[in-house]
Amino acid sequence: LPWDHTPQRTAAGQQAGCGAAGSKGRRRGLARPPTATPALSWAPDDPYTTMADYERSIQDMVHQLRNSSEPGDTKCQVNLRLWRSNRRSLSPWAYSINHDATRIPADIPEAQCLCTGCINPFTMQEDRTMASIPIYSRLPVRRLLCPVPGEAGHKPSGKKKCHKKYQMVMETIAVGCTCMF
């Protein structure tokens, strides 16, 4: 086995392996199995390219949702003929567009559970002894630091001029729904 480090005999009868006599500093025998590099250890050289790609993928999903030919009903039912997993789930959900003009991206798809209970897989009817709950994820967004004139809570003051500046923050968004017993 590749991870077995027991000493092995060579054709000449010598013992091979880690720390064998006569190895003269060279390692013989089987090496350790290769370990996978953690995904988080790699960082892109240009994080802005990655963020731009991320924002573009969100815009693509918003565009798909707005131009979808699938029915936009909000009934608590499973539709196995649709290709999207959100409508085939035992805890189905629909997407709405979460719009915020002080954020980049301004539009983010957000999940809304269609059932109070969950779909029973045997009857395909809602079972309220279980509960559909949203699954939340924290997404990176760029948030405008200074309030936009005309927005709620903005008090114009002639003293300080505000320059538009965005800051990277994490925002909690519902990305799907799941069933809880």
Residue frames as a rotation matrix with the C-alpha (Angstrom) as fourth column:
LEU 1
0.579 0.815 0.000 0.00
0.815 -0.579 0.000 0.00
0.000 0.000 -1.000 0.00
PRO 2
0.180 -0.567 0.804 1.36
0.441 -0.684 -0.581 3.48
0.879 0.459 0.127 -0.78
TRP 3
0.418 0.012 0.908 0.98
-0.606 -0.742 0.288 4.66
0.677 -0.671 -0.303 2.83
ASP 4
0.984 -0.130 -0.120 2.58
0.176 0.756 0.631 1.53
0.009 -0.642 0.767 4.36
HIS 5
0.534 -0.831 0.158 6.06
-0.738 -0.548 -0.394 2.46
0.414 0.094 -0.905 5.63
THR 6
0.790 -0.309 0.529 7.22
-0.144 0.747 0.650 -1.00
-0.596 -0.589 0.546 6.69
PRO 7
-0.140 -0.929 -0.342 10.77
-0.724 -0.139 0.675 -1.76
-0.675 0.343 -0.654 5.54
GLN 8
0.916 0.376 -0.139 10.98
-0.350 0.580 -0.736 -3.63
-0.196 0.723 0.663 2.23
ARG 9
0.139 -0.875 0.463 13.73
0.161 0.481 0.862 -5.96
-0.977 -0.046 0.208 0.99
THR 10
0.259 -0.156 -0.953 15.50
-0.886 -0.430 -0.170 -5.11
-0.384 0.889 -0.250 -2.26
ALA 11
0.855 0.041 -0.516 16.55
-0.355 0.772 -0.527 -7.73
0.377 0.634 0.675 -4.80
ALA 12
-0.090 -0.978 -0.190 20.01
-0.260 0.207 -0.943 -7.82
0.961 -0.036 -0.273 -3.17
GLY 13
0.137 0.221 -0.966 18.46
0.742 0.623 0.248 -8.55
0.657 -0.750 -0.078 0.23
GLN 14
-0.889 -0.456 -0.031 19.15
0.373 -0.684 -0.627 -5.10
0.264 -0.569 0.779 1.65
GLN 15
-0.077 0.873 -0.481 16.55
0.926 -0.116 -0.360 -3.38
-0.370 -0.473 -0.799 3.73
ALA 16
-0.730 -0.064 0.680 15.03
0.425 -0.822 0.379 -0.32
0.535 0.566 0.628 2.02
GLY 17
0.395 0.902 -0.171 12.89
0.781 -0.232 0.581 2.33
0.484 -0.363 -0.796 3.61
CYS 18
0.668 -0.081 0.739 13.12
-0.264 -0.955 0.134 5.33
0.695 -0.285 -0.660 5.87
GLY 19
0.463 -0.544 0.700 16.31
-0.885 -0.240 0.399 5.33
-0.049 -0.804 -0.592 7.95
ALA 20
0.991 -0.129 -0.014 17.65
0.127 0.987 -0.102 2.02
0.027 0.099 0.995 6.63
ALA 21
0.394 -0.917 -0.062 21.33
0.072 -0.036 0.997 1.29
-0.916 -0.398 0.052 7.29
GLY 22
-0.484 -0.722 0.494 23.62
0.593 0.145 0.792 2.37
-0.644 0.676 0.359 4.49
SER 23
0.493 0.765 0.415 21.20
0.834 -0.278 -0.477 4.90
-0.250 0.581 -0.774 3.05
LYS 24
-0.536 -0.843 0.038 23.83
0.830 -0.518 0.208 7.70
-0.156 0.143 0.977 3.13
GLY 25
-0.705 0.252 -0.663 21.26
0.010 -0.931 -0.364 10.43
-0.709 -0.263 0.655 3.65
ARG 26
-0.758 0.492 -0.428 19.13
-0.568 -0.175 0.804 9.41
0.321 0.852 0.413 0.70
ARG 27
-0.222 0.791 0.570 15.63
-0.689 0.286 -0.666 8.24
-0.690 -0.541 0.481 1.29
ARG 28
-0.905 -0.035 -0.423 14.70
-0.339 0.659 0.671 4.90
0.255 0.751 -0.608 -0.23
GLY 29
-0.744 0.668 -0.011 11.45
0.607 0.669 -0.428 3.04
-0.279 -0.325 -0.904 -0.42
LEU 30
-0.066 0.855 0.514 7.98
0.866 -0.207 0.456 4.38
0.496 0.475 -0.727 -0.73
ALA 31
-0.917 -0.186 0.353 7.35
0.054 -0.934 -0.352 8.02
0.395 -0.304 0.867 -0.08
ARG 32
-0.640 0.744 -0.191 4.38
0.146 -0.126 -0.981 9.39
-0.754 -0.656 -0.029 1.81
PRO 33
-0.066 0.680 0.730 1.17
0.990 0.135 -0.036 9.58
-0.123 0.721 -0.682 -0.17
PRO 34
-0.794 -0.224 0.565 0.78
0.370 -0.916 0.157 12.97
0.482 0.334 0.810 -1.80
THR 35
-0.352 0.688 -0.634 -1.36
0.730 -0.222 -0.646 15.35
-0.586 -0.691 -0.424 0.19
ALA 36
0.187 0.528 0.828 -3.82
0.896 -0.437 0.076 17.68
0.403 0.728 -0.555 -1.45
THR 37
-0.892 -0.444 0.085 -3.05
0.396 -0.858 -0.327 21.34
0.218 -0.259 0.941 -1.22
PRO 38
-0.254 0.850 -0.461 -5.86
0.698 -0.169 -0.696 23.15
-0.669 -0.499 -0.551 0.61
ALA 39
0.154 0.429 0.890 -8.01
0.952 -0.305 -0.018 25.20
0.264 0.850 -0.456 -1.74
LEU 40
0.949 0.292 -0.122 -7.64
0.316 -0.894 0.317 28.30
-0.016 -0.339 -0.941 0.40
SER 41
0.235 -0.932 -0.275 -3.85
0.491 -0.130 0.861 28.31
-0.839 -0.337 0.427 0.16
TRP 42
-0.487 -0.355 0.798 -4.02
0.873 -0.200 0.444 29.57
0.002 0.913 0.408 -3.43
ALA 43
0.217 0.529 -0.821 -4.70
0.383 -0.819 -0.427 33.25
-0.898 -0.221 -0.380 -3.85
PRO 44
0.590 0.028 0.807 -5.08
0.804 -0.110 -0.584 34.94
0.073 0.994 -0.087 -7.21
ASP 45
-0.535 -0.845 -0.009 -2.54
0.844 -0.535 0.025 37.59
-0.026 0.006 1.000 -8.18
ASP 46
-0.922 0.265 0.282 -5.30
-0.169 -0.931 0.324 40.03
0.349 0.251 0.903 -9.08
PRO 47
-0.737 0.667 -0.112 -8.30
0.493 0.416 -0.764 39.85
-0.463 -0.618 -0.635 -6.71
TYR 48
-0.370 0.624 -0.689 -10.15
-0.512 -0.755 -0.409 42.47
-0.776 0.201 0.598 -8.78
THR 49
-0.644 0.124 -0.755 -10.35
-0.673 0.377 0.637 40.08
0.363 0.918 -0.159 -11.73
THR 50
-0.862 0.318 -0.396 -11.86
0.423 0.880 -0.215 37.46
0.280 -0.353 -0.893 -9.44
MET 51
-0.550 0.680 -0.484 -14.34
0.265 -0.408 -0.874 39.96
-0.792 -0.609 0.044 -7.97
ALA 52
-0.464 0.364 -0.808 -15.28
-0.800 -0.564 0.205 41.17
-0.382 0.741 0.553 -11.46
ASP 53
-0.776 0.157 -0.611 -15.92
-0.259 0.804 0.535 37.56
0.575 0.573 -0.583 -12.53
TYR 54
-0.795 0.476 -0.377 -18.00
0.588 0.449 -0.673 36.98
-0.151 -0.756 -0.637 -9.39
GLU 55
-0.451 0.634 -0.629 -20.08
-0.178 -0.754 -0.633 40.13
-0.875 -0.173 0.452 -9.98
ARG 56
-0.572 0.205 -0.794 -20.57
-0.818 -0.068 0.571 39.16
0.063 0.976 0.207 -13.64
SER 57
-0.863 0.258 -0.434 -21.83
0.192 0.963 0.191 35.70
0.467 0.081 -0.880 -12.63
ILE 58
-0.587 0.692 -0.421 -24.38
0.485 -0.115 -0.867 37.31
-0.648 -0.713 -0.268 -10.29
GLN 59
-0.400 0.419 -0.815 -25.48
-0.636 -0.767 -0.083 39.66
-0.660 0.485 0.574 -13.08
ASP 60
-0.790 0.078 -0.609 -25.87
-0.474 0.554 0.685 36.65
0.390 0.829 -0.400 -15.40
MET 61
-0.801 0.513 -0.310 -28.11
0.596 0.736 -0.322 34.89
0.063 -0.443 -0.894 -12.88
VAL 62
-0.422 0.650 -0.632 -30.23
0.073 -0.670 -0.739 38.03
-0.904 -0.358 0.235 -12.38
HIS 63
-0.532 0.170 -0.830 -30.56
-0.816 -0.367 0.447 38.31
-0.228 0.915 0.333 -16.18
GLN 64
-0.878 0.190 -0.439 -31.60
-0.013 0.908 0.420 34.63
0.479 0.374 -0.794 -16.42
LEU 65
-0.671 0.651 -0.355 -34.20
0.619 0.229 -0.752 35.10
-0.408 -0.724 -0.556 -13.67
ARG 66
-0.357 0.533 -0.767 -35.68
-0.308 -0.842 -0.442 38.18
-0.882 0.079 0.464 -15.32
ASN 67
-0.266 0.185 -0.946 -35.85
-0.964 -0.083 0.255 36.50
-0.031 0.979 0.201 -18.74
SER 68
-0.880 -0.122 0.459 -36.86
-0.208 0.968 -0.141 33.01
-0.427 -0.220 -0.877 -17.57
SER 69
-0.467 0.742 -0.481 -39.50
-0.629 0.104 0.771 31.09
0.622 0.662 0.418 -19.49
GLU 70
-0.717 0.206 -0.666 -40.19
0.496 0.823 -0.279 28.90
0.490 -0.530 -0.692 -16.45
PRO 71
0.316 0.928 0.196 -43.43
0.428 -0.324 0.844 29.61
0.847 -0.183 -0.500 -14.59
GLY 72
-0.629 -0.566 0.533 -43.07
-0.122 -0.605 -0.786 32.17
0.768 -0.560 0.312 -11.83
ASP 73
0.454 0.890 -0.036 -45.72
-0.107 0.094 0.990 30.68
0.885 -0.445 0.138 -9.57
THR 74
-0.477 -0.570 0.669 -45.24
-0.708 -0.203 -0.677 30.69
0.521 -0.797 -0.306 -5.83
LYS 75
0.662 0.749 -0.041 -47.10
-0.615 0.573 0.541 27.47
0.428 -0.333 0.840 -5.04
CYS 76
-0.123 -0.629 0.767 -45.72
-0.881 0.425 0.208 24.96
-0.457 -0.650 -0.607 -2.60
GLN 77
0.873 0.369 0.319 -45.20
-0.185 0.855 -0.484 22.12
-0.451 0.364 0.815 -5.07
VAL 78
-0.243 -0.941 0.237 -42.44
-0.123 0.272 0.954 20.12
-0.962 0.203 -0.182 -6.71
ASN 79
0.801 0.414 -0.432 -42.17
-0.469 -0.014 -0.883 20.22
-0.372 0.910 0.183 -10.48
LEU 80
0.225 -0.744 0.630 -39.95
0.160 0.666 0.729 17.38
-0.961 -0.064 0.269 -11.71
ARG 81
0.598 0.040 0.801 -40.19
0.793 0.114 -0.598 18.62
-0.115 0.993 0.036 -15.30
LEU 82
0.943 -0.304 0.136 -38.24
-0.277 -0.943 -0.186 21.80
0.185 0.137 -0.973 -14.53
TRP 83
0.431 -0.856 -0.284 -34.46
0.415 0.468 -0.781 21.68
0.802 0.218 0.557 -14.72
ARG 84
-0.174 -0.525 0.833 -33.70
-0.514 -0.673 -0.532 24.06
0.840 -0.521 -0.152 -11.84
SER 85
-0.595 -0.159 -0.788 -33.04
0.429 0.766 -0.479 22.29
0.679 -0.623 -0.388 -8.55
ASN 86
-0.961 0.222 0.165 -34.92
-0.268 -0.599 -0.755 24.93
-0.069 -0.770 0.635 -6.53
ARG 87
-0.103 0.984 -0.145 -38.25
-0.992 -0.091 0.085 23.70
0.070 0.153 0.986 -7.99
ARG 88
0.182 0.107 -0.977 -37.34
-0.299 0.953 0.048 20.00
0.937 0.284 0.206 -7.71
SER 89
-0.803 -0.580 0.138 -36.46
-0.249 0.116 -0.962 20.16
0.542 -0.806 -0.237 -4.00
LEU 90
-0.188 0.717 -0.671 -38.55
0.795 0.513 0.325 18.75
0.577 -0.473 -0.666 -1.13
SER 91
0.130 0.195 -0.972 -38.23
0.691 -0.721 -0.052 22.26
-0.711 -0.666 -0.228 0.26
PRO 92
0.050 -0.129 0.990 -38.79
0.971 -0.225 -0.079 24.28
0.233 0.966 0.114 -2.95
TRP 93
-0.020 -0.090 -0.996 -37.90
0.466 -0.882 0.070 27.94
-0.885 -0.463 0.059 -3.24
ALA 94
0.688 0.191 0.700 -38.21
0.703 -0.412 -0.579 30.79
0.178 0.891 -0.418 -5.68
TYR 95
-0.464 -0.863 -0.200 -35.77
0.876 -0.481 0.042 33.60
-0.133 -0.156 0.979 -6.32
SER 96
0.847 0.532 -0.008 -36.50
0.524 -0.836 -0.164 37.27
-0.094 0.135 -0.986 -5.93
ILE 97
0.072 -0.826 0.558 -34.15
0.614 -0.404 -0.678 40.10
0.786 0.392 0.479 -6.78
ASN 98
0.485 -0.071 -0.872 -32.66
0.785 -0.403 0.470 41.77
-0.385 -0.913 -0.139 -3.71
HIS 99
0.282 -0.317 0.906 -32.01
0.653 -0.628 -0.423 45.33
0.703 0.711 0.030 -4.96
ASP 100
0.608 -0.187 -0.772 -29.85
0.586 -0.551 0.595 47.85
-0.536 -0.814 -0.225 -3.13
ALA 101
0.879 -0.190 0.438 -28.58
0.261 -0.577 -0.774 50.92
0.400 0.794 -0.458 -5.02
THR 102
0.639 -0.668 0.381 -25.79
-0.768 -0.584 0.265 51.48
0.046 -0.462 -0.886 -2.45
ARG 103
0.257 -0.506 0.823 -24.21
-0.260 0.785 0.563 48.09
-0.931 -0.359 0.071 -3.16
ILE 104
0.159 -0.257 -0.953 -22.21
-0.966 0.157 -0.204 46.49
0.202 0.954 -0.223 -5.97
PRO 105
-0.848 0.438 0.300 -23.71
0.321 -0.027 0.947 44.31
0.422 0.899 -0.118 -7.29
ALA 106
-0.720 0.630 0.292 -26.97
-0.692 -0.687 -0.223 46.25
0.060 -0.363 0.930 -6.83
ASP 107
0.422 0.890 -0.172 -29.08
-0.883 0.447 0.142 43.18
0.204 0.092 0.975 -7.69
ILE 108
-0.803 -0.588 0.096 -28.54
-0.592 0.771 -0.236 39.80
0.065 -0.246 -0.967 -6.01
PRO 109
-0.037 0.797 -0.603 -30.85
-0.330 0.560 0.760 36.79
0.943 0.227 0.242 -6.40
GLU 110
-0.741 -0.135 0.658 -32.27
-0.671 0.108 -0.734 35.78
0.028 -0.985 -0.171 -3.02
ALA 111
-0.730 0.432 -0.530 -34.13
0.220 0.883 0.416 32.57
0.647 0.186 -0.739 -2.18
GLN 112
-0.455 0.682 0.573 -37.62
-0.890 -0.347 -0.295 32.57
-0.002 -0.644 0.765 -0.63
CYS 113
-0.958 0.119 0.263 -39.06
0.064 0.976 -0.209 29.30
-0.281 -0.184 -0.942 0.65
LEU 114
-0.612 0.769 -0.184 -42.36
-0.502 -0.198 0.842 28.41
0.611 0.608 0.507 -1.05
CYS 115
0.185 0.665 -0.723 -43.56
0.243 0.682 0.690 26.06
0.952 -0.303 -0.036 1.69
THR 116
0.371 -0.022 0.928 -44.11
-0.874 -0.346 0.341 26.39
0.313 -0.938 -0.147 5.41
GLY 117
0.615 -0.128 0.778 -43.69
-0.305 0.871 0.385 22.63
-0.727 -0.474 0.497 5.70
CYS 118
-0.563 -0.792 -0.235 -41.83
-0.615 0.212 0.759 20.25
-0.552 0.572 -0.607 3.37
ILE 119
0.204 0.583 -0.787 -42.95
-0.933 0.359 0.023 18.10
0.296 0.729 0.617 0.46
ASN 120
0.205 -0.055 0.977 -43.53
-0.480 0.864 0.150 14.49
-0.853 -0.500 0.150 1.52
PRO 121
-0.606 -0.554 -0.571 -41.70
-0.744 0.141 0.653 12.41
-0.281 0.820 -0.498 -1.14
PHE 122
-0.879 0.314 0.360 -44.33
0.333 0.943 -0.009 9.63
-0.342 0.112 -0.933 -0.98
THR 123
0.089 0.996 0.000 -47.46
0.788 -0.070 -0.611 11.77
-0.609 0.055 -0.791 -1.34
MET 124
-0.584 -0.434 0.686 -45.86
0.757 -0.597 0.266 14.80
0.294 0.675 0.677 -3.06
GLN 125
0.522 0.758 0.391 -48.00
0.414 -0.626 0.661 16.97
0.746 -0.183 -0.640 -0.76
GLU 126
-0.206 -0.574 0.793 -46.89
-0.449 -0.664 -0.598 19.52
0.869 -0.479 -0.121 1.83
ASP 127
0.314 0.182 -0.932 -46.29
0.678 0.644 0.354 18.00
0.665 -0.743 0.079 5.27
ARG 128
0.368 -0.103 0.924 -46.37
-0.332 -0.943 0.027 20.61
0.868 -0.317 -0.381 8.03
THR 129
0.978 -0.158 -0.133 -44.83
0.189 0.426 0.885 18.30
-0.083 -0.891 0.447 10.64
MET 130
-0.022 -0.995 0.101 -41.55
0.964 0.005 0.265 19.44
-0.265 0.103 0.959 9.07
ALA 131
0.684 0.236 -0.691 -40.39
0.191 -0.971 -0.142 22.98
-0.704 -0.035 -0.709 8.29
SER 132
0.420 -0.544 0.727 -38.79
0.825 -0.104 -0.555 24.60
0.377 0.833 0.405 5.25
ILE 133
0.683 -0.275 -0.677 -36.13
0.300 -0.740 0.602 27.05
-0.666 -0.614 -0.423 6.34
PRO 134
0.923 -0.374 -0.095 -33.78
-0.281 -0.482 -0.830 29.32
0.264 0.792 -0.550 4.36
ILE 135
0.452 -0.888 -0.082 -30.10
0.868 0.417 0.271 28.48
-0.206 -0.193 0.959 3.96
TYR 136
0.972 -0.107 -0.208 -27.97
-0.116 -0.993 -0.030 31.60
-0.203 0.053 -0.978 4.40
SER 137
0.290 -0.934 0.208 -24.57
0.956 0.275 -0.100 32.38
0.036 0.228 0.973 3.00
ARG 138
0.478 -0.239 -0.845 -22.32
0.153 -0.925 0.348 35.38
-0.865 -0.296 -0.405 3.45
LEU 139
0.505 -0.221 0.834 -21.47
0.863 0.091 -0.498 36.96
0.034 0.971 0.237 0.11
PRO 140
-0.452 -0.704 -0.548 -18.83
0.650 -0.680 0.338 39.62
-0.611 -0.203 0.765 -0.56
VAL 141
0.531 0.571 0.626 -20.27
0.826 -0.515 -0.230 42.91
0.191 0.639 -0.745 -1.82
ARG 142
-0.742 -0.658 0.128 -18.98
0.620 -0.746 -0.246 46.45
0.257 -0.103 0.961 -2.15
ARG 143
0.288 0.864 -0.413 -21.02
0.957 -0.274 0.093 48.84
-0.033 -0.422 -0.906 -0.03
LEU 144
0.018 -0.184 0.983 -21.23
0.354 -0.918 -0.178 52.61
0.935 0.352 0.049 -0.58
LEU 145
-0.532 -0.340 -0.776 -19.97
0.827 -0.012 -0.562 54.31
0.181 -0.940 0.288 2.56
CYS 146
-0.930 0.197 -0.310 -21.68
-0.056 -0.910 -0.411 57.64
-0.363 -0.365 0.858 2.17
PRO 147
-0.169 0.958 0.234 -25.45
0.539 0.288 -0.792 57.95
-0.825 -0.008 -0.565 1.94
VAL 148
-0.713 0.034 0.700 -26.98
0.669 -0.264 0.694 58.94
0.208 0.964 0.165 -1.36
PRO 149
-0.891 0.430 -0.146 -29.01
-0.347 -0.853 -0.391 62.20
-0.292 -0.297 0.909 -1.30
GLY 150
-0.206 0.917 -0.341 -32.72
-0.887 -0.028 0.461 61.45
0.413 0.398 0.819 -1.21
GLU 151
-0.348 0.042 -0.937 -32.24
0.162 0.987 -0.015 58.09
0.924 -0.157 -0.350 0.57
ALA 152
0.761 0.648 -0.025 -34.03
0.073 -0.047 0.996 57.47
0.644 -0.760 -0.083 3.86
GLY 153
0.739 -0.436 -0.514 -31.96
0.623 0.153 0.767 58.63
-0.256 -0.887 0.384 6.83
HIS 154
-0.248 -0.846 0.473 -29.79
0.930 -0.345 -0.130 61.01
0.273 0.407 0.872 4.78
LYS 155
0.698 0.377 -0.608 -29.50
0.569 -0.808 0.151 64.43
-0.435 -0.452 -0.779 6.39
PRO 156
0.404 -0.578 0.709 -27.85
0.640 -0.375 -0.671 66.99
0.654 0.724 0.219 4.17
SER 157
0.664 -0.291 -0.689 -25.24
0.467 -0.558 0.686 69.01
-0.584 -0.777 -0.235 5.98
GLY 158
0.951 -0.255 0.174 -23.34
-0.014 -0.597 -0.802 71.80
0.308 0.761 -0.572 4.33
LYS 159
0.638 -0.725 0.259 -20.28
-0.624 -0.290 0.726 71.19
-0.451 -0.625 -0.637 6.52
LYS 160
-0.271 -0.791 0.548 -18.77
-0.350 0.611 0.710 67.98
-0.897 0.001 -0.443 5.14
LYS 161
0.207 0.272 -0.940 -18.52
-0.978 0.059 -0.198 66.95
0.002 0.961 0.278 1.51
CYS 162
0.294 -0.012 0.956 -18.98
-0.307 0.946 0.106 63.22
-0.905 -0.325 0.275 1.00
HIS 163
-0.306 -0.448 -0.840 -16.98
-0.951 0.105 0.291 61.39
-0.042 0.888 -0.458 -1.66
LYS 164
0.782 0.597 -0.179 -18.36
-0.613 0.788 -0.051 58.16
0.111 0.149 0.983 -3.05
LYS 165
-0.441 -0.897 -0.039 -16.26
-0.861 0.434 -0.266 55.32
0.255 -0.084 -0.963 -1.73
TYR 166
0.630 0.643 -0.437 -17.05
-0.526 0.766 0.368 51.61
0.571 -0.002 0.821 -1.67
GLN 167
-0.334 -0.686 0.647 -15.87
-0.939 0.304 -0.163 49.17
-0.085 -0.661 -0.745 0.97
MET 168
-0.367 0.143 -0.919 -15.83
-0.289 0.922 0.258 45.37
0.884 0.360 -0.297 0.73
VAL 169
-0.412 0.323 0.852 -18.23
-0.882 0.093 -0.462 43.85
-0.228 -0.942 0.247 3.26
MET 170
-0.963 0.192 -0.186 -19.88
0.144 0.959 0.244 40.46
0.226 0.208 -0.952 3.75
GLU 171
-0.436 0.890 0.132 -23.66
-0.900 -0.434 -0.043 40.40
0.019 -0.137 0.990 3.40
THR 172
-0.785 0.229 0.576 -25.97
-0.022 0.918 -0.395 37.57
-0.619 -0.322 -0.716 4.50
ILE 173
-0.332 0.644 -0.689 -28.24
-0.942 -0.197 0.270 36.35
0.038 0.739 0.673 1.69
ALA 174
0.196 0.480 0.855 -30.65
-0.367 0.845 -0.390 33.39
-0.909 -0.237 0.342 1.54
VAL 175
-0.531 -0.529 -0.662 -29.30
-0.811 0.091 0.578 31.07
-0.245 0.844 -0.478 -1.17
GLY 176
-0.558 0.396 -0.730 -31.76
-0.205 0.786 0.583 28.16
0.804 0.475 -0.357 -0.92
CYS 177
0.167 0.642 0.748 -34.11
-0.972 -0.021 0.234 26.29
0.166 -0.766 0.621 1.40
THR 178
-0.727 -0.369 -0.578 -33.87
-0.255 0.928 -0.272 23.01
0.637 -0.050 -0.769 3.27
CYS 179
0.360 0.914 -0.188 -36.18
-0.256 0.291 0.922 20.81
0.897 -0.284 0.339 5.27
MET 180
-0.731 -0.523 0.438 -35.96
-0.544 0.060 -0.837 20.48
0.412 -0.850 -0.328 9.07
PHE 181
-0.215 0.638 -0.739 -37.69
0.435 0.741 0.512 17.82
0.874 -0.211 -0.437 11.16
